[in-house]
């Protein structure tokens, strides 16, 4: 990995960790998803729609979206 790519990746991880900490989700729960590249998880966390419901894995995020979508369209 080039220096610039690595620095950007580390900055993104630090920024995401800060956002997650502000929402009250523990960073150690988020890092495995980050390392796998499941960026959708962070879209949910950053969106603020799930402050009472932390998302730990990509599969949980997808399941939650499928449950929520029909109610929003009704």
SULBELMO-V135250 format. One record per backbone hydrogen bond with DSSP energy under -0.5 kcal/mol. NH is the residue of the N-H (numbers start at 0). CO is the residue of the C=O. Records with the same first field share a line. If there is no record, write none. Layout:
NH=CO / CO
//
This chain:
5=1
6=2
7=3
8=4
9=5
10=6
11=7
12=8
13=9
14=10
15=11
16=12
17=13
18=14
19=15
20=16
21=17
22=18
23=19 / 20
24=19
28=25
29=25 / 26
30=26
31=27
32=29
33=29
34=30
35=31
36=32 / 33
37=32
38=36
40=37
41=38
42=38
43=39
44=40
45=41
46=42
47=43 / 44
48=43
50=47
52=49
55=53
60=56
61=57
62=58
63=59
64=60
65=61
66=62
67=63
68=64
69=65
70=66
71=67
72=68
73=69
//
